[in-house]
Amino acid sequence: MADCPTLAILGAGSWGTALAALTARNGVPTRLWGRDPQALAAMAQGRRNRRYLPDIELPSELVYESDLATAVRGAGIVLIVVPSHAFAAMLDALVPLLDAGTAIAWATKGFEPGTGRFLHELVAERLPGRATAVVTGPSFAREVAAGLPSAVTVHSDDAAFAQRLAGLLHAPNLRAYSGGDVLGAELGGAMKNVLAVATGIADGMELGLNARAGLITRGMNEMLRLGVALGARPETLIGLSGLGDLVLTCTGDLSRNRRLGLALGRGVAIDEALRQIGQVVESILTADEIVRLADKHGLELPISAGVHAVLHGEVTPVDALKALMAREQKPEYPHGLFGTA
């Protein structure tokens, strides 16, 4: 790819590896960094991520780098793909390492644990004055890595950078769109994980397809109302980063958050469910922050609050369902689309 910046992808889990494989196949000079040197060496030798994507052969052009300073040196764009709880620490590590003109993007979904701050706020605080963007949308890593048709969206306050990064990701089997609503894109990507637990619980309890559709629809309503209260654009939330990701995560069994809900709905204890999944499940921390934001803005989000209560062992899935169904009858939109629940 002509006039193409070097891309450093930080995080060699399933999504980081999938994105690195995608961009390397696109002709983008790509370095993949991970915190486990032995795992990276095995990936370089066998051209497979045996833990996360064992069936996917990785492109020979992909470069693996276990030293963070070397990975980001001279990179035009750094794309962070680590869990949300590790995001702030990654930014701190990057502060003394980045060249002045290096742009920052992230494909992490979630909030800063304990504060509810959006990830773009952490970037602006620690690495100000740079082009920044979030990459999000309905995209299971395994399917992207396998070259199945997918779509993502890149949001940035810098339209030119959003389009540039989307261009690096765009491929015959992946459509990359761009937009300018970073907050809305981040909210959709984070909140859908909480709602996926709700639909997983319902499906684990074998409550039927009607229940699943109702939870997705009313969950979308909760996402829209919180988004508007925070200043997000409604069109962002009914796009790929909101509705698209919500439908995928609520219905696809590749979703760790849905699988957690399925296990809980079948009566599996949460610690055992997490052990079986074996990867970070973002909804655990995200549910806390969604409830915190809802309380701050005086919003009642009954599905999200129910998931939060179940995840903290305050109620059983059965009791959470009873509480939802016992709510009073009311118009679907008593105060317009973004009125109260």
Kinemage of the C-alpha trace (Angstrom):
@kinemage 1
@onewidth
@group {chain A} dominant
@subgroup {mainchain}
@vectorlist {calphas} color= white
{ca met a 1} P 0.000 0.000 0.000
{ca ala a 2} L 1.588 3.263 -1.165
{ca asp a 3} L 2.436 5.983 1.375
{ca cys a 4} L 1.317 3.731 4.212
{ca pro a 5} L 2.300 4.387 7.847
{ca thr a 6} L 3.674 1.639 10.039
{ca leu a 7} L 0.912 0.375 12.316
{ca ala a 8} L 1.740 -0.906 15.807
{ca ile a 9} L -1.046 -3.031 17.298
{ca leu a 10} L -0.757 -3.463 21.053
{ca gly a 11} L -2.462 -6.554 22.386
{ca ala a 12} L -2.064 -10.064 20.975
{ca gly a 13} L -5.374 -11.496 22.089
{ca ser a 14} L -8.030 -12.609 19.629
{ca trp a 15} L -9.095 -9.141 18.427
{ca gly a 16} L -5.611 -7.640 18.297
{ca thr a 17} L -4.346 -10.635 16.344
{ca ala a 18} L -7.304 -10.524 13.963
{ca leu a 19} L -6.780 -6.831 13.239
{ca ala a 20} L -3.051 -7.328 12.761
{ca ala a 21} L -3.682 -10.152 10.307
{ca leu a 22} L -6.191 -7.991 8.441
{ca thr a 23} L -3.919 -4.975 8.044
{ca ala a 24} L -0.855 -7.066 7.185
{ca arg a 25} L -2.856 -8.758 4.427
{ca asn a 26} L -3.868 -5.271 3.266
{ca gly a 27} L -0.210 -4.396 2.709
{ca val a 28} L 0.045 -2.183 5.816
{ca pro a 29} L 3.424 -2.582 7.596
{ca thr a 30} L 2.132 -4.060 10.843
{ca arg a 31} L 3.836 -4.892 14.143
{ca leu a 32} L 1.978 -6.915 16.771
{ca trp a 33} L 3.028 -6.489 20.398
{ca gly a 34} L 1.991 -8.736 23.271
{ca arg a 35} L 3.005 -9.006 26.901
{ca asp a 36} L 4.062 -12.681 26.613
{ca pro a 37} L 7.361 -13.002 24.664
{ca gln a 38} L 7.098 -16.798 24.515
{ca ala a 39} L 3.611 -16.657 23.029
{ca leu a 40} L 4.749 -14.114 20.434
{ca ala a 41} L 7.737 -16.263 19.515
{ca ala a 42} L 5.443 -19.246 19.035
{ca met a 43} L 3.159 -17.137 16.849
{ca ala a 44} L 6.076 -16.006 14.733
{ca gln a 45} L 7.343 -19.555 14.307
{ca gly a 46} L 4.034 -21.308 13.696
{ca arg a 47} L 2.108 -18.365 12.162
{ca arg a 48} L -0.833 -19.112 14.425
{ca asn a 49} L -2.216 -17.755 17.672
{ca arg a 50} L -2.697 -21.165 19.246
{ca arg a 51} L -4.578 -19.866 22.272
{ca tyr a 52} L -7.081 -17.508 20.692
{ca leu a 53} L -7.268 -18.225 16.936
{ca pro a 54} L -5.795 -21.695 16.479
{ca asp a 55} L -7.434 -22.359 13.101
{ca ile a 56} L -6.281 -19.145 11.393
{ca glu a 57} L -2.991 -18.983 9.494
{ca leu a 58} L -1.399 -15.575 10.023
{ca pro a 59} L 0.188 -13.674 7.122
{ca ser a 60} L 3.929 -13.973 6.663
{ca glu a 61} L 4.218 -10.159 6.424
{ca leu a 62} L 3.147 -9.670 10.056
{ca val a 63} L 5.978 -8.656 12.403
{ca tyr a 64} L 5.939 -9.734 16.071
{ca glu a 65} L 7.620 -7.588 18.710
{ca ser a 66} L 7.735 -8.272 22.446
{ca asp a 67} L 9.517 -5.026 23.376
{ca leu a 68} L 7.015 -2.181 23.635
{ca ala a 69} L 9.495 0.595 22.846
{ca thr a 70} L 10.654 -1.191 19.702
{ca ala a 71} L 7.088 -1.954 18.671
{ca val a 72} L 6.008 1.698 18.668
{ca arg a 73} L 9.265 3.287 17.501
{ca gly a 74} L 8.632 5.106 14.226
{ca ala a 75} L 5.017 3.935 14.021
{ca gly a 76} L 2.639 6.380 12.384
{ca ile a 77} L -0.364 4.902 14.187
{ca val a 78} L -0.604 2.946 17.434
{ca leu a 79} L -3.765 0.849 17.793
{ca ile a 80} L -4.444 -0.302 21.365
{ca val a 81} L -6.348 -3.566 21.745
{ca val a 82} L -6.092 -4.472 25.432
{ca pro a 83} L -8.917 -5.024 27.973
{ca ser a 84} L -10.440 -1.875 29.426
{ca his a 85} L -8.999 -2.515 32.886
{ca ala a 86} L -5.483 -2.440 31.383
{ca phe a 87} L -6.074 0.559 29.119
{ca ala a 88} L -4.887 3.322 31.466
{ca ala a 89} L -1.698 1.417 32.334
{ca met a 90} L -0.973 0.951 28.629
{ca leu a 91} L -1.338 4.698 28.034
{ca asp a 92} L 1.014 5.425 30.923
{ca ala a 93} L 3.595 3.073 29.424
{ca leu a 94} L 3.307 4.810 26.051
{ca val a 95} L 3.744 8.386 27.294
{ca pro a 96} L 7.585 8.370 27.263
{ca leu a 97} L 7.849 6.186 24.148
{ca leu a 98} L 5.791 7.798 21.402
{ca asp a 99} L 7.057 10.144 18.728
{ca ala a 100} L 5.335 13.527 18.703
{ca gly a 101} L 3.392 12.831 15.514
{ca thr a 102} L 2.184 9.316 16.317
{ca ala a 103} L -1.607 8.987 16.160
{ca ile a 104} L -3.501 6.888 18.715
{ca ala a 105} L -6.459 4.594 18.090
{ca trp a 106} L -8.082 1.888 20.162
{ca ala a 107} L -10.341 -1.088 19.598
{ca thr a 108} L -10.988 -1.576 23.321
{ca lys a 109} L -14.601 -1.528 24.533
{ca gly a 110} L -15.445 -0.390 28.050
{ca phe a 111} L -14.856 2.334 30.619
{ca glu a 112} L -12.157 3.132 33.142
{ca pro a 113} L -13.053 0.901 36.105
{ca gly a 114} L -14.170 2.810 39.169
{ca thr a 115} L -14.741 6.167 37.503
{ca gly a 116} L -16.997 5.530 34.506
{ca arg a 117} L -14.749 7.712 32.365
{ca phe a 118} L -14.718 7.019 28.648
{ca leu a 119} L -11.480 5.787 27.141
{ca his a 120} L -11.152 8.857 24.915
{ca glu a 121} L -11.026 10.946 28.088
{ca leu a 122} L -8.026 8.954 29.317
{ca val a 123} L -6.266 9.387 25.974
{ca ala a 124} L -6.875 13.147 25.964
{ca glu a 125} L -5.549 13.397 29.513
{ca arg a 126} L -2.352 11.393 29.018
{ca leu a 127} L -1.548 11.938 25.335
{ca pro a 128} L -3.063 15.301 24.372
{ca gly a 129} L -2.726 17.003 21.027
{ca arg a 130} L -2.745 13.881 18.870
{ca ala a 131} L -5.067 12.512 16.230
{ca thr a 132} L -7.193 9.854 17.939
{ca ala a 133} L -9.900 7.396 16.920
{ca val a 134} L -11.924 4.439 18.162
{ca val a 135} L -12.466 1.302 16.054
{ca thr a 136} L -15.680 -0.537 16.909
{ca gly a 137} L -18.667 -2.361 15.483
{ca pro a 138} L -20.158 -5.864 15.156
{ca ser a 139} L -17.011 -7.892 14.609
{ca phe a 140} L -16.176 -11.247 16.151
{ca ala a 141} L -12.417 -11.664 15.927
{ca arg a 142} L -12.565 -15.214 14.632
{ca glu a 143} L -14.736 -14.269 11.671
{ca val a 144} L -12.648 -11.215 10.764
{ca ala a 145} L -9.449 -13.277 10.945
{ca ala a 146} L -11.050 -15.946 8.746
{ca gly a 147} L -11.955 -13.361 6.115
{ca leu a 148} L -15.735 -13.656 6.533
{ca pro a 149} L -17.768 -10.563 5.530
{ca ser a 150} L -17.768 -7.995 8.333
{ca ala a 151} L -18.175 -4.268 8.958
{ca val a 152} L -16.618 -1.865 11.466
{ca thr a 153} L -16.703 1.872 11.992
{ca val a 154} L -13.931 4.326 12.898
{ca his a 155} L -14.929 7.450 14.821
{ca ser a 156} L -12.684 10.458 15.415
{ca asp a 157} L -12.905 14.195 15.992
{ca asp a 158} L -10.428 14.402 13.101
{ca ala a 159} L -12.390 13.413 9.976
{ca ala a 160} L -9.271 12.996 7.874
{ca phe a 161} L -7.727 10.605 10.403
{ca ala a 162} L -10.955 8.587 10.688
{ca gln a 163} L -11.014 8.170 6.920
{ca arg a 164} L -7.298 7.342 6.789
{ca leu a 165} L -7.533 4.625 9.429
{ca ala a 166} L -10.733 3.238 7.912
{ca gly a 167} L -8.856 3.033 4.624
{ca leu a 168} L -6.134 0.906 6.217
{ca leu a 169} L -8.762 -1.494 7.592
{ca his a 170} L -11.001 -1.615 4.531
{ca ala a 171} L -10.634 -4.913 2.669
{ca pro a 172} L -12.553 -7.101 0.198
{ca asn a 173} L -14.298 -8.846 3.101
{ca leu a 174} L -14.411 -5.975 5.582
{ca arg a 175} L -16.188 -2.680 5.096
{ca ala a 176} L -14.809 0.103 7.264
{ca tyr a 177} L -16.967 3.193 7.705
{ca ser a 178} L -16.063 6.460 9.432
{ca gly a 179} L -17.810 8.932 11.711
{ca gly a 180} L -17.284 11.770 14.136
{ca asp a 181} L -19.077 10.703 17.339
{ca val a 182} L -16.407 9.132 19.539
{ca leu a 183} L -18.527 9.161 22.719
{ca gly a 184} L -21.501 7.515 21.026
{ca ala a 185} L -19.334 4.879 19.383
{ca glu a 186} L -17.664 4.058 22.695
{ca leu a 187} L -20.959 3.888 24.584
{ca gly a 188} L -22.496 1.464 22.110
{ca gly a 189} L -19.459 -0.794 22.131
{ca ala a 190} L -19.411 -0.922 25.928
{ca met a 191} L -23.099 -1.075 26.815
{ca lys a 192} L -23.968 -3.885 24.402
{ca asn a 193} L -21.884 -6.235 26.555
{ca val a 194} L -24.181 -5.690 29.541
{ca leu a 195} L -27.297 -6.220 27.454
{ca ala a 196} L -25.816 -9.382 25.941
{ca val a 197} L -25.680 -10.879 29.422
{ca ala a 198} L -29.425 -10.216 29.754
{ca thr a 199} L -30.315 -12.009 26.522
{ca gly a 200} L -27.899 -14.808 27.374
{ca ile a 201} L -29.623 -15.312 30.722
{ca ala a 202} L -33.029 -15.420 29.019
{ca asp a 203} L -31.811 -17.950 26.468
{ca gly a 204} L -30.100 -20.002 29.162
{ca met a 205} L -33.432 -20.138 30.974
{ca glu a 206} L -35.086 -21.175 27.671
{ca leu a 207} L -37.545 -18.281 27.778
{ca gly a 208} L -37.981 -18.218 24.015
{ca leu a 209} L -37.319 -15.996 21.036
{ca asn a 210} L -40.013 -13.474 22.019
{ca ala a 211} L -38.155 -12.731 25.248
{ca arg a 212} L -34.872 -12.319 23.396
{ca ala a 213} L -36.388 -9.864 20.898
{ca gly a 214} L -38.040 -7.879 23.658
{ca leu a 215} L -34.807 -7.606 25.639
{ca ile a 216} L -32.811 -6.506 22.596
{ca thr a 217} L -35.393 -3.853 21.686
{ca arg a 218} L -35.848 -2.464 25.174
{ca gly a 219} L -32.098 -2.691 25.737
{ca met a 220} L -31.609 -0.569 22.633
{ca asn a 221} L -33.993 1.948 24.176
{ca glu a 222} L -31.832 2.075 27.311
{ca met a 223} L -28.722 2.627 25.201
{ca leu a 224} L -30.361 5.472 23.298
{ca arg a 225} L -31.636 7.251 26.394
{ca leu a 226} L -28.312 7.065 28.193
{ca gly a 227} L -26.502 8.084 25.024
{ca val a 228} L -28.632 11.166 24.485
{ca ala a 229} L -28.181 12.150 28.148
{ca leu a 230} L -24.415 11.948 27.659
{ca gly a 231} L -24.425 13.885 24.384
{ca ala a 232} L -24.129 11.020 21.877
{ca arg a 233} L -25.794 11.216 18.490
{ca pro a 234} L -28.784 8.867 18.103
{ca glu a 235} L -27.718 7.924 14.578
{ca thr a 236} L -24.435 6.587 15.962
{ca leu a 237} L -26.276 4.288 18.344
{ca ile a 238} L -28.612 2.918 15.679
{ca gly a 239} L -25.580 2.224 13.483
{ca leu a 240} L -22.805 -0.337 13.559
{ca ser a 241} L -21.340 0.698 16.911
{ca gly a 242} L -24.681 0.492 18.713
{ca leu a 243} L -27.484 -1.562 17.189
{ca gly a 244} L -25.142 -3.591 14.993
{ca asp a 245} L -22.890 -4.616 17.857
{ca leu a 246} L -25.889 -5.151 20.140
{ca val a 247} L -27.577 -7.620 17.772
{ca leu a 248} L -24.343 -9.521 17.177
{ca thr a 249} L -23.413 -9.796 20.834
{ca cys a 250} L -26.922 -10.696 21.979
{ca thr a 251} L -27.385 -13.469 19.428
{ca gly a 252} L -23.925 -14.860 18.629
{ca asp a 253} L -22.452 -17.561 20.842
{ca leu a 254} L -18.914 -16.383 20.077
{ca ser a 255} L -19.690 -13.522 22.495
{ca arg a 256} L -18.105 -14.070 25.902
{ca asn a 257} L -20.734 -11.830 27.484
{ca arg a 258} L -23.602 -13.792 25.969
{ca arg a 259} L -21.929 -17.055 27.060
{ca leu a 260} L -21.691 -15.711 30.605
{ca gly a 261} L -25.415 -14.987 30.537
{ca leu a 262} L -26.187 -18.429 29.112
{ca ala a 263} L -24.270 -20.062 31.937
{ca leu a 264} L -25.962 -17.940 34.603
{ca gly a 265} L -29.372 -18.681 33.109
{ca arg a 266} L -28.615 -22.410 33.343
{ca gly a 267} L -27.745 -22.092 37.015
{ca val a 268} L -23.938 -22.070 36.776
{ca ala a 269} L -22.218 -19.986 39.463
{ca ile a 270} L -20.527 -16.865 38.113
{ca asp a 271} L -17.002 -17.880 39.186
{ca glu a 272} L -17.349 -21.215 37.415
{ca ala a 273} L -18.834 -19.558 34.322
{ca leu a 274} L -15.876 -17.181 34.111
{ca arg a 275} L -13.454 -20.066 34.569
{ca gln a 276} L -15.067 -21.942 31.693
{ca ile a 277} L -14.904 -18.902 29.393
{ca gly a 278} L -11.237 -18.354 30.215
{ca gln a 279} L -11.005 -14.801 28.828
{ca val a 280} L -11.814 -11.288 30.044
{ca val a 281} L -15.585 -10.685 30.157
{ca glu a 282} L -16.003 -6.920 29.874
{ca ser a 283} L -19.607 -6.806 31.140
{ca ile a 284} L -18.522 -7.445 34.735
{ca leu a 285} L -16.892 -4.025 35.078
{ca thr a 286} L -19.019 -2.259 32.470
{ca ala a 287} L -22.261 -2.981 34.317
{ca asp a 288} L -20.939 -1.055 37.319
{ca glu a 289} L -20.167 1.989 35.177
{ca ile a 290} L -23.481 1.915 33.281
{ca val a 291} L -25.377 1.941 36.579
{ca arg a 292} L -23.122 4.732 37.861
{ca leu a 293} L -23.786 6.853 34.751
{ca ala a 294} L -27.526 6.169 34.878
{ca asp a 295} L -27.688 7.274 38.510
{ca lys a 296} L -25.673 10.392 37.728
{ca his a 297} L -28.151 11.410 35.019
{ca gly a 298} L -31.294 10.340 36.862
{ca leu a 299} L -32.151 7.558 34.413
{ca glu a 300} L -33.945 4.314 35.168
{ca leu a 301} L -32.426 1.490 33.100
{ca pro a 302} L -34.172 -1.633 34.408
{ca ile a 303} L -32.473 -4.223 32.170
{ca ser a 304} L -28.972 -2.905 32.815
{ca ala a 305} L -29.713 -2.572 36.537
{ca gly a 306} L -31.035 -6.137 36.620
{ca val a 307} L -27.873 -7.480 34.996
{ca his a 308} L -25.764 -5.496 37.462
{ca ala a 309} L -27.677 -7.007 40.378
{ca val a 310} L -27.310 -10.541 39.021
{ca leu a 311} L -23.571 -10.133 38.392
{ca his a 312} L -23.093 -8.943 41.974
{ca gly a 313} L -25.131 -11.812 43.421
{ca glu a 314} L -27.802 -9.471 44.775
{ca val a 315} L -30.630 -11.312 43.000
{ca thr a 316} L -31.002 -14.543 41.082
{ca pro a 317} L -31.717 -14.495 37.335
{ca val a 318} L -35.245 -15.714 38.098
{ca asp a 319} L -35.876 -12.873 40.533
{ca ala a 320} L -34.419 -10.321 38.098
{ca leu a 321} L -36.820 -11.548 35.425
{ca lys a 322} L -39.770 -11.353 37.824
{ca ala a 323} L -38.838 -7.768 38.683
{ca leu a 324} L -38.734 -6.806 35.000
{ca met a 325} L -42.065 -8.438 34.239
{ca ala a 326} L -43.701 -6.879 37.325
{ca arg a 327} L -43.070 -3.325 36.129
{ca glu a 328} L -46.223 -1.310 35.540
{ca gln a 329} L -47.907 -1.136 32.149
{ca lys a 330} L -47.147 2.070 30.272
{ca pro a 331} L -46.880 3.525 26.758
{ca glu a 332} L -43.826 2.337 24.871
{ca tyr a 333} L -42.564 5.918 24.472
{ca pro a 334} L -44.397 7.997 27.094
{ca his a 335} L -42.217 11.094 26.525
{ca gly a 336} L -40.991 10.541 22.998
{ca leu a 337} L -38.190 8.277 21.876
{ca phe a 338} L -35.802 9.330 24.619
{ca gly a 339} L -38.236 9.616 27.517
{ca thr a 340} L -38.165 7.650 30.745
{ca ala a 341} L -38.279 3.836 30.809
